[in-house]
Amino acid sequence: MKNILLLGDSHLATIKLAYDAAHTNYPETSVSFLGLRGKHINALNIHNGKLWVQNAAARKMIFSNRASPVIPLDLAEFDQFALFGMGLNVFRIVQMYKNYRSDEHRFQDEQAFVVSRECFGRASDGYLRMSKAVRLGELLATQLRKPVFLCPQPMPTKSLLQGEEFSHLSLGVKAGDEDSLARSFQDFATTYKFENIELLPQPPETLHSSMFTQEVFSHGSVRLTKEFDRTHPGDDHAHMNAAYGALVLKNLFARAGLS
Amino acid sequence: MTSPYSNLPSRNFWKTGVSEQHPLTITGLYRKKYEIQQQDRIATAGSCFAQHIAVNMRMHGFQVIDAEPAPPGLDPETAKLFGYGIYSARYANIYCVRQLLQLAQEAYGEFSPADLVWESKGRFYDAMRPNIEPQGLDSPDDVLRHRARHLKWVRSVLENANVFIFTFGLTEGWIHLASGTVYPTAPGTIAGNFDPAVHAFKNFTHREIYEDFLAFRKLLRHRNPTVKFLLTVSPVPLTATASAEHVLVATTYSKSVLRAVAGQLYFENSDIDYFPSYEIVTAPFTRGMFFEANLRAVNPGGVEQVMRTFFSEHKLDLPDQASTPVRLHDRAVRRRKAPMRRAKSAEEVACEDALLEAFAK
């Protein structure tokens, strides 16, 4: 029996639902889930081989399928770890694109700072490295010396472009910047190297285009709650459903050699 | 018998004002001409040594403008490589006053630099700030586009500053003969090609520097009538001279001229203050203690003493002194705390001038 710990933010719900539907396929694997929604994820820390949640408010919000108390969680019992979402997402690139454009970008806005491709690339890389997923993953890999898999947050669906907040992206996509923005994210995924860490890209069959997930995968996405009884609002463009989770899980278990 | 010296304070006499003082405890070297308020927006520019001013003023809670902030994700060291966070915009080091004047004139369409795009190994560089893109840009058009956008931020700095702090660095420069364009470094040092028929060495005189600064002041006050100025002279000697003199003689000339210009501007104008960073570091009583082993770079102790003297006069009463750089961008740019680390020495600051050492035989 192998033990794997799946850690994540709200995107962990997708994986949990998929696992519940398919767990009989993995009889030789014990899967533990531990998740925290939203900013509470920042309270997660790893110290002396244990997982800590550093504030009381976040501790109350922990989702886990493990018997209580779960914190601090001794990580030595696990053989492998997988981290879902936790800020490792293309939104970081999109956020940067709001104020910074490189020479590669076609949508040039007078209010944006113009930077070189090299500068944009290095900033993208640094910004993604600042994500909770990467920071926590590196702590896990360093302290536990066991395999860690990073599963980025799914690309958003294209309905994202309808939101006022992303009007700059909408104009950028119209101007032809989608591939370039997606590439900034993919470049990180392909060049990131850290001992014992493997970054698993989003399953290509879930993509509509280079930086958008097919709308069908966002239908019926569920919030990370104990009961899994609340769906995300209809205009949610970031969270995906169990069908998406199943593809990620299949990929993860294959890479991790779990059965 | 009375003498005009008889009632003067001890600071007026070399024996009591200098010989009997320790460079770390001396007081009264600087008396501010005007108050810098907490709400004042401060712009900084100048030669390498000026880089310490922005960092230290932010650390002490002053509102230093950062019109071109680094993208999120660039660590402070990498950001510095790209010219971010060093001055109030990404104009890099401005060694000569003519360079400063030309930048301001260019920002308002009154001057067009010649030979603006330099090439090296198929990459293209902004000749007026060749150090800010370590790998250069893809095309000459990219350089022009970057520069046009940069000038927009330069205008915003000039128009929003309440106090403009400028550090005089050099009298020596390299110019484009036909247009008079002054470059921050000789063509061919970082990029571009030196052509003696096109480019020439120029050692600016007292009169030229004095008039250039007054022209800059006039241009700036036309757009920003209440702006005040604070001048300093960099204590860092020349890395190399292109004049016929020994580098020590050339340095003395250069610094003397700059000091004299700063002094004259200070005495003649109520809106121009002078801060003696040059004297603090180079005066005989320091016995060279504020220089690194190369007798050129100012060591951290020297920088600290300069800034301690400055803050003894300009002090804000704040609980948490470190301030966030003032953004002039009209969109919400992610705000970050200023880097809290001082450079280890003047050599650690971004300095094109130091590159000339590679040419020494």
Interface residues (C-beta under 8 A of the other chain):
Chain A: R92 Q95 M96 K98 N99 Y100 D103 Q108 E110 Q111 F113 V114 V115 S116 R117 E118 C119 F120 R122 A123 S124 D125 G126 Y127 L128 R129 M130
Chain B: E68 P69 A70 P71 P72 G73 L74 D75 T78 F82 E133 P134 Q135 L137 D138 D142 R145 H146 R149 K152 H329 D330 R331 V333 R334
